[in-house]
Amino acid sequence: MPNVRGGENMRVLSTSDGGPASYYRVAQMSYDSVADLRAGIASDDGRSTIADIANFATGGATLGSPSTEGYPVSPRGS
């Protein structure tokens, strides 16, 4: 998909208390800006990528656009 700066695909093992997870996988894709995200999604490749999700996420999928803007990350131990 255009404009993606980085990404990860993770399997959800359980909830924090060890119970069954509501989600099977979480994919995280990073962009330099919200404008880059929106342009990537609006592109032909972006639309076809989103349409393809139904071919392998047979239990359904939830797409979201979270942001870390305004939430500075503290160094470990502080």
Backbone atoms as SQL, in Angstrom:
CREATE TABLE atoms (id INTEGER PRIMARY KEY, chain TEXT, resi INTEGER, resn TEXT, atom TEXT, x REAL, y REAL, z REAL);
INSERT INTO atoms VALUES
  (1, 'A', 1, 'MET', 'N', 0.851, -1.157, 0.000),
  (2, 'A', 1, 'MET', 'CA', 0.000, 0.000, 0.000),
  (3, 'A', 1, 'MET', 'C', 0.906, 1.232, 0.000),
  (4, 'A', 2, 'PRO', 'N', 0.589, 2.232, -0.779),
  (5, 'A', 2, 'PRO', 'CA', 1.433, 3.416, -0.872),
  (6, 'A', 2, 'PRO', 'C', 1.563, 4.156, 0.457),
  (7, 'A', 3, 'ASN', 'N', 2.711, 4.789, 0.634),
  (8, 'A', 3, 'ASN', 'CA', 2.996, 5.680, 1.755),
  (9, 'A', 3, 'ASN', 'C', 3.234, 4.994, 3.092),
  (10, 'A', 4, 'VAL', 'N', 3.233, 3.667, 3.135),
  (11, 'A', 4, 'VAL', 'CA', 3.480, 2.972, 4.400),
  (12, 'A', 4, 'VAL', 'C', 4.957, 3.119, 4.751),
  (13, 'A', 5, 'ARG', 'N', 5.241, 3.605, 5.953),
  (14, 'A', 5, 'ARG', 'CA', 6.617, 3.778, 6.423),
  (15, 'A', 5, 'ARG', 'C', 7.125, 2.508, 7.099),
  (16, 'A', 6, 'GLY', 'N', 6.226, 1.757, 7.739),
  (17, 'A', 6, 'GLY', 'CA', 6.615, 0.527, 8.425),
  (18, 'A', 6, 'GLY', 'C', 5.370, -0.225, 8.838),
  (19, 'A', 7, 'GLY', 'N', 5.559, -1.457, 9.268),
  (20, 'A', 7, 'GLY', 'CA', 4.401, -2.229, 9.685),
  (21, 'A', 7, 'GLY', 'C', 4.778, -3.477, 10.456),
  (22, 'A', 8, 'GLU', 'N', 3.819, -3.976, 11.208),
  (23, 'A', 8, 'GLU', 'CA', 3.974, -5.222, 11.943),
  (24, 'A', 8, 'GLU', 'C', 2.678, -5.998, 11.851),
  (25, 'A', 9, 'ASN', 'N', 2.788, -7.309, 11.860),
  (26, 'A', 9, 'ASN', 'CA', 1.635, -8.193, 11.870),
  (27, 'A', 9, 'ASN', 'C', 1.807, -9.109, 13.073),
  (28, 'A', 10, 'MET', 'N', 0.904, -9.016, 14.038),
  (29, 'A', 10, 'MET', 'CA', 1.067, -9.732, 15.299),
  (30, 'A', 10, 'MET', 'C', -0.114, -10.654, 15.568),
  (31, 'A', 11, 'ARG', 'N', 0.157, -11.801, 16.162),
  (32, 'A', 11, 'ARG', 'CA', -0.886, -12.728, 16.607),
  (33, 'A', 11, 'ARG', 'C', -1.228, -12.402, 18.043),
  (34, 'A', 12, 'VAL', 'N', -2.502, -12.304, 18.358),
  (35, 'A', 12, 'VAL', 'CA', -2.959, -12.029, 19.716),
  (36, 'A', 12, 'VAL', 'C', -3.093, -13.363, 20.442),
  (37, 'A', 13, 'LEU', 'N', -2.324, -13.539, 21.504),
  (38, 'A', 13, 'LEU', 'CA', -2.292, -14.819, 22.217),
  (39, 'A', 13, 'LEU', 'C', -3.398, -14.953, 23.252),
  (40, 'A', 14, 'SER', 'N', -3.654, -13.889, 24.008),
  (41, 'A', 14, 'SER', 'CA', -4.674, -13.947, 25.053),
  (42, 'A', 14, 'SER', 'C', -4.930, -12.544, 25.568),
  (43, 'A', 15, 'THR', 'N', -5.901, -12.427, 26.469),
  (44, 'A', 15, 'THR', 'CA', -6.105, -11.159, 27.166),
  (45, 'A', 15, 'THR', 'C', -5.056, -11.051, 28.257),
  (46, 'A', 16, 'SER', 'N', -5.001, -9.909, 28.927),
  (47, 'A', 16, 'SER', 'CA', -3.986, -9.714, 29.967),
  (48, 'A', 16, 'SER', 'C', -4.162, -10.660, 31.143),
  (49, 'A', 17, 'ASP', 'N', -5.368, -11.181, 31.346),
  (50, 'A', 17, 'ASP', 'CA', -5.574, -12.135, 32.446),
  (51, 'A', 17, 'ASP', 'C', -5.476, -13.587, 31.990),
  (52, 'A', 18, 'GLY', 'N', -5.036, -13.799, 30.764),
  (53, 'A', 18, 'GLY', 'CA', -4.855, -15.152, 30.246),
  (54, 'A', 18, 'GLY', 'C', -6.074, -15.746, 29.565),
  (55, 'A', 19, 'GLY', 'N', -7.157, -14.998, 29.508),
  (56, 'A', 19, 'GLY', 'CA', -8.375, -15.478, 28.858),
  (57, 'A', 19, 'GLY', 'C', -8.262, -15.428, 27.343),
  (58, 'A', 20, 'PRO', 'N', -9.257, -15.982, 26.670),
  (59, 'A', 20, 'PRO', 'CA', -9.231, -15.978, 25.200),
  (60, 'A', 20, 'PRO', 'C', -9.352, -14.557, 24.646),
  (61, 'A', 21, 'ALA', 'N', -8.613, -14.294, 23.606),
  (62, 'A', 21, 'ALA', 'CA', -8.598, -12.965, 22.992),
  (63, 'A', 21, 'ALA', 'C', -9.787, -12.780, 22.059),
  (64, 'A', 22, 'SER', 'N', -10.243, -11.551, 21.959),
  (65, 'A', 22, 'SER', 'CA', -11.338, -11.219, 21.037),
  (66, 'A', 22, 'SER', 'C', -10.857, -11.129, 19.596),
  (67, 'A', 23, 'TYR', 'N', -9.554, -10.903, 19.428),
  (68, 'A', 23, 'TYR', 'CA', -8.970, -10.747, 18.098),
  (69, 'A', 23, 'TYR', 'C', -7.933, -11.832, 17.866),
  (70, 'A', 24, 'TYR', 'N', -7.780, -12.236, 16.610),
  (71, 'A', 24, 'TYR', 'CA', -6.782, -13.237, 16.251),
  (72, 'A', 24, 'TYR', 'C', -5.462, -12.583, 15.863),
  (73, 'A', 25, 'ARG', 'N', -5.548, -11.525, 15.078),
  (74, 'A', 25, 'ARG', 'CA', -4.356, -10.814, 14.624),
  (75, 'A', 25, 'ARG', 'C', -4.569, -9.312, 14.722),
  (76, 'A', 26, 'VAL', 'N', -3.458, -8.606, 14.884),
  (77, 'A', 26, 'VAL', 'CA', -3.450, -7.150, 14.841),
  (78, 'A', 26, 'VAL', 'C', -2.339, -6.746, 13.883),
  (79, 'A', 27, 'ALA', 'N', -2.674, -5.943, 12.914),
  (80, 'A', 27, 'ALA', 'CA', -1.680, -5.413, 11.981),
  (81, 'A', 27, 'ALA', 'C', -1.543, -3.921, 12.261),
  (82, 'A', 28, 'GLN', 'N', -0.326, -3.465, 12.310),
  (83, 'A', 28, 'GLN', 'CA', -0.060, -2.047, 12.543),
  (84, 'A', 28, 'GLN', 'C', 0.768, -1.519, 11.387),
  (85, 'A', 29, 'MET', 'N', 0.282, -0.477, 10.765),
  (86, 'A', 29, 'MET', 'CA', 1.006, 0.162, 9.673),
  (87, 'A', 29, 'MET', 'C', 1.265, 1.607, 10.057),
  (88, 'A', 30, 'SER', 'N', 2.483, 2.084, 9.816),
  (89, 'A', 30, 'SER', 'CA', 2.875, 3.433, 10.198),
  (90, 'A', 30, 'SER', 'C', 3.004, 4.326, 8.973),
  (91, 'A', 31, 'TYR', 'N', 2.592, 5.551, 9.155),
  (92, 'A', 31, 'TYR', 'CA', 2.662, 6.570, 8.113),
  (93, 'A', 31, 'TYR', 'C', 3.325, 7.814, 8.683),
  (94, 'A', 32, 'ASP', 'N', 3.884, 8.645, 7.841),
  (95, 'A', 32, 'ASP', 'CA', 4.500, 9.886, 8.293),
  (96, 'A', 32, 'ASP', 'C', 3.460, 10.929, 8.688),
  (97, 'A', 33, 'SER', 'N', 2.257, 10.822, 8.148),
  (98, 'A', 33, 'SER', 'CA', 1.223, 11.813, 8.449),
  (99, 'A', 33, 'SER', 'C', -0.156, 11.217, 8.180),
  (100, 'A', 34, 'VAL', 'N', -1.175, 11.858, 8.724),
  (101, 'A', 34, 'VAL', 'CA', -2.551, 11.448, 8.447),
  (102, 'A', 34, 'VAL', 'C', -2.850, 11.610, 6.958),
  (103, 'A', 35, 'ALA', 'N', -2.296, 12.641, 6.351),
  (104, 'A', 35, 'ALA', 'CA', -2.497, 12.852, 4.912),
  (105, 'A', 35, 'ALA', 'C', -1.938, 11.674, 4.111),
  (106, 'A', 36, 'ASP', 'N', -0.760, 11.156, 4.509),
  (107, 'A', 36, 'ASP', 'CA', -0.185, 9.992, 3.821),
  (108, 'A', 36, 'ASP', 'C', -1.065, 8.755, 4.012),
  (109, 'A', 37, 'LEU', 'N', -1.611, 8.570, 5.214),
  (110, 'A', 37, 'LEU', 'CA', -2.528, 7.457, 5.472),
  (111, 'A', 37, 'LEU', 'C', -3.741, 7.553, 4.559),
  (112, 'A', 38, 'ARG', 'N', -4.364, 8.709, 4.545),
  (113, 'A', 38, 'ARG', 'CA', -5.580, 8.891, 3.740),
  (114, 'A', 38, 'ARG', 'C', -5.298, 8.710, 2.248),
  (115, 'A', 39, 'ALA', 'N', -4.166, 9.216, 1.779),
  (116, 'A', 39, 'ALA', 'CA', -3.813, 9.048, 0.365),
  (117, 'A', 39, 'ALA', 'C', -3.557, 7.580, 0.050),
  (118, 'A', 40, 'GLY', 'N', -2.906, 6.869, 0.965),
  (119, 'A', 40, 'GLY', 'CA', -2.651, 5.441, 0.752),
  (120, 'A', 40, 'GLY', 'C', -3.938, 4.643, 0.667),
  (121, 'A', 41, 'ILE', 'N', -4.869, 4.915, 1.573),
  (122, 'A', 41, 'ILE', 'CA', -6.157, 4.212, 1.579),
  (123, 'A', 41, 'ILE', 'C', -6.965, 4.539, 0.327),
  (124, 'A', 42, 'ALA', 'N', -6.898, 5.780, -0.123),
  (125, 'A', 42, 'ALA', 'CA', -7.686, 6.213, -1.284),
  (126, 'A', 42, 'ALA', 'C', -7.115, 5.727, -2.610),
  (127, 'A', 43, 'SER', 'N', -5.867, 5.277, -2.607),
  (128, 'A', 43, 'SER', 'CA', -5.248, 4.834, -3.856),
  (129, 'A', 43, 'SER', 'C', -5.856, 3.510, -4.328),
  (130, 'A', 44, 'ASP', 'N', -5.612, 3.172, -5.583),
  (131, 'A', 44, 'ASP', 'CA', -6.092, 1.889, -6.113),
  (132, 'A', 44, 'ASP', 'C', -5.545, 0.725, -5.290),
  (133, 'A', 45, 'ASP', 'N', -4.249, 0.763, -4.959),
  (134, 'A', 45, 'ASP', 'CA', -3.656, -0.311, -4.155),
  (135, 'A', 45, 'ASP', 'C', -4.268, -0.361, -2.758),
  (136, 'A', 46, 'GLY', 'N', -4.526, 0.787, -2.174),
  (137, 'A', 46, 'GLY', 'CA', -5.141, 0.835, -0.849),
  (138, 'A', 46, 'GLY', 'C', -6.536, 0.239, -0.850),
  (139, 'A', 47, 'ARG', 'N', -7.336, 0.618, -1.829),
  (140, 'A', 47, 'ARG', 'CA', -8.704, 0.089, -1.923),
  (141, 'A', 47, 'ARG', 'C', -8.695, -1.419, -2.168),
  (142, 'A', 48, 'SER', 'N', -7.793, -1.892, -3.014),
  (143, 'A', 48, 'SER', 'CA', -7.754, -3.331, -3.278),
  (144, 'A', 48, 'SER', 'C', -7.225, -4.104, -2.063),
  (145, 'A', 49, 'THR', 'N', -6.300, -3.507, -1.307),
  (146, 'A', 49, 'THR', 'CA', -5.804, -4.146, -0.085),
  (147, 'A', 49, 'THR', 'C', -6.932, -4.298, 0.927),
  (148, 'A', 50, 'ILE', 'N', -7.690, -3.240, 1.131),
  (149, 'A', 50, 'ILE', 'CA', -8.801, -3.296, 2.087),
  (150, 'A', 50, 'ILE', 'C', -9.871, -4.279, 1.619),
  (151, 'A', 51, 'ALA', 'N', -10.163, -4.299, 0.331),
  (152, 'A', 51, 'ALA', 'CA', -11.153, -5.236, -0.201),
  (153, 'A', 51, 'ALA', 'C', -10.698, -6.681, -0.035),
  (154, 'A', 52, 'ASP', 'N', -9.389, -6.924, -0.078),
  (155, 'A', 52, 'ASP', 'CA', -8.844, -8.278, 0.031),
  (156, 'A', 52, 'ASP', 'C', -8.949, -8.849, 1.443),
  (157, 'A', 53, 'ILE', 'N', -9.114, -8.001, 2.447),
  (158, 'A', 53, 'ILE', 'CA', -9.173, -8.472, 3.827),
  (159, 'A', 53, 'ILE', 'C', -10.245, -9.539, 4.009),
  (160, 'A', 54, 'ALA', 'N', -11.381, -9.377, 3.378),
  (161, 'A', 54, 'ALA', 'CA', -12.474, -10.352, 3.508),
  (162, 'A', 54, 'ALA', 'C', -12.093, -11.743, 2.998),
  (163, 'A', 55, 'ASN', 'N', -11.068, -11.829, 2.150),
  (164, 'A', 55, 'ASN', 'CA', -10.643, -13.131, 1.627),
  (165, 'A', 55, 'ASN', 'C', -9.885, -13.969, 2.650),
  (166, 'A', 56, 'PHE', 'N', -9.333, -13.343, 3.688),
  (167, 'A', 56, 'PHE', 'CA', -8.601, -14.138, 4.674),
  (168, 'A', 56, 'PHE', 'C', -9.056, -13.882, 6.110),
  (169, 'A', 57, 'ALA', 'N', -9.743, -12.792, 6.379),
  (170, 'A', 57, 'ALA', 'CA', -10.269, -12.524, 7.721),
  (171, 'A', 57, 'ALA', 'C', -11.711, -13.007, 7.757),
  (172, 'A', 58, 'THR', 'N', -11.866, -14.321, 7.748),
  (173, 'A', 58, 'THR', 'CA', -13.195, -14.920, 7.608),
  (174, 'A', 58, 'THR', 'C', -14.105, -14.649, 8.800),
  (175, 'A', 59, 'GLY', 'N', -13.537, -14.281, 9.945),
  (176, 'A', 59, 'GLY', 'CA', -14.351, -13.947, 11.109),
  (177, 'A', 59, 'GLY', 'C', -14.697, -12.470, 11.172),
  (178, 'A', 60, 'GLY', 'N', -14.329, -11.728, 10.147),
  (179, 'A', 60, 'GLY', 'CA', -14.564, -10.293, 10.115),
  (180, 'A', 60, 'GLY', 'C', -13.310, -9.533, 10.488),
  (181, 'A', 61, 'ALA', 'N', -13.336, -8.257, 10.285),
  (182, 'A', 61, 'ALA', 'CA', -12.186, -7.403, 10.575),
  (183, 'A', 61, 'ALA', 'C', -12.671, -6.030, 11.016),
  (184, 'A', 62, 'THR', 'N', -11.917, -5.433, 11.911),
  (185, 'A', 62, 'THR', 'CA', -12.176, -4.068, 12.349),
  (186, 'A', 62, 'THR', 'C', -10.972, -3.234, 11.955),
  (187, 'A', 63, 'LEU', 'N', -11.203, -2.185, 11.196),
  (188, 'A', 63, 'LEU', 'CA', -10.125, -1.293, 10.780),
  (189, 'A', 63, 'LEU', 'C', -10.246, -0.004, 11.578),
  (190, 'A', 64, 'GLY', 'N', -9.129, 0.477, 12.081),
  (191, 'A', 64, 'GLY', 'CA', -9.128, 1.708, 12.849),
  (192, 'A', 64, 'GLY', 'C', -7.947, 2.572, 12.460),
  (193, 'A', 65, 'SER', 'N', -7.980, 3.806, 12.903),
  (194, 'A', 65, 'SER', 'CA', -6.895, 4.745, 12.626),
  (195, 'A', 65, 'SER', 'C', -6.467, 5.431, 13.923),
  (196, 'A', 66, 'PRO', 'N', -5.748, 4.710, 14.776),
  (197, 'A', 66, 'PRO', 'CA', -5.288, 5.337, 16.025),
  (198, 'A', 66, 'PRO', 'C', -4.124, 6.279, 15.775),
  (199, 'A', 67, 'SER', 'N', -3.864, 7.132, 16.739),
  (200, 'A', 67, 'SER', 'CA', -2.771, 8.091, 16.629),
  (201, 'A', 67, 'SER', 'C', -2.041, 8.192, 17.960),
  (202, 'A', 68, 'THR', 'N', -0.739, 8.392, 17.896),
  (203, 'A', 68, 'THR', 'CA', 0.035, 8.649, 19.098),
  (204, 'A', 68, 'THR', 'C', 0.269, 10.144, 19.275),
  (205, 'A', 69, 'GLU', 'N', -0.252, 10.944, 18.380),
  (206, 'A', 69, 'GLU', 'CA', -0.063, 12.391, 18.441),
  (207, 'A', 69, 'GLU', 'C', -0.611, 12.926, 19.764),
  (208, 'A', 70, 'GLY', 'N', 0.189, 13.705, 20.447),
  (209, 'A', 70, 'GLY', 'CA', -0.219, 14.269, 21.712),
  (210, 'A', 70, 'GLY', 'C', 0.033, 13.376, 22.903),
  (211, 'A', 71, 'TYR', 'N', 0.584, 12.178, 22.664),
  (212, 'A', 71, 'TYR', 'CA', 0.877, 11.229, 23.738),
  (213, 'A', 71, 'TYR', 'C', 2.356, 10.884, 23.686),
  (214, 'A', 72, 'PRO', 'N', 3.204, 11.694, 24.306),
  (215, 'A', 72, 'PRO', 'CA', 4.644, 11.408, 24.252),
  (216, 'A', 72, 'PRO', 'C', 4.976, 10.097, 24.952),
  (217, 'A', 73, 'VAL', 'N', 5.921, 9.397, 24.423),
  (218, 'A', 73, 'VAL', 'CA', 6.371, 8.132, 25.002),
  (219, 'A', 73, 'VAL', 'C', 7.505, 8.417, 25.962),
  (220, 'A', 74, 'SER', 'N', 7.370, 7.925, 27.194),
  (221, 'A', 74, 'SER', 'CA', 8.415, 8.105, 28.197),
  (222, 'A', 74, 'SER', 'C', 9.442, 6.992, 28.060),
  (223, 'A', 75, 'PRO', 'N', 10.702, 7.312, 28.301),
  (224, 'A', 75, 'PRO', 'CA', 11.726, 6.248, 28.290),
  (225, 'A', 75, 'PRO', 'C', 11.428, 5.224, 29.361),
  (226, 'A', 76, 'ARG', 'N', 11.811, 3.980, 29.145),
  (227, 'A', 76, 'ARG', 'CA', 11.605, 2.926, 30.152),
  (228, 'A', 76, 'ARG', 'C', 12.233, 3.324, 31.463),
  (229, 'A', 77, 'GLY', 'N', 11.532, 2.990, 32.537),
  (230, 'A', 77, 'GLY', 'CA', 12.061, 3.230, 33.856),
  (231, 'A', 77, 'GLY', 'C', 11.772, 4.612, 34.401),
  (232, 'A', 78, 'SER', 'N', 11.093, 5.452, 33.638),
  (233, 'A', 78, 'SER', 'CA', 10.802, 6.786, 34.165),
  (234, 'A', 78, 'SER', 'C', 9.327, 6.944, 34.451);
